[in-house]
């Protein structure tokens, strides 16, 4: 096989001419396999965790706020504390 551009003899399975770098007919015959679509799993997992993490943070802050409004009244009798909740 000969190069279309420079006319030098090249190997029959060459994809480009080693002398001038021009693509050969073999390059055009080569079937291009589509690349599988890559999924960014770390981004998806991070998004899910950030959603649930913020949701849990909101729930715990609401629970903490409701618990802070409660007061406990404790009295000591002898060596024991007796406590009751005052809502």
Protein Blocks (a to p, Z undefined) as FASTA:
>chain_A
ZZfklopacdfkbfbdfklopacfklmmpccddddddddfklmmmmmmmmmmmmmmmmmm
mmmmmmmmpccddddehjbccddddZZ
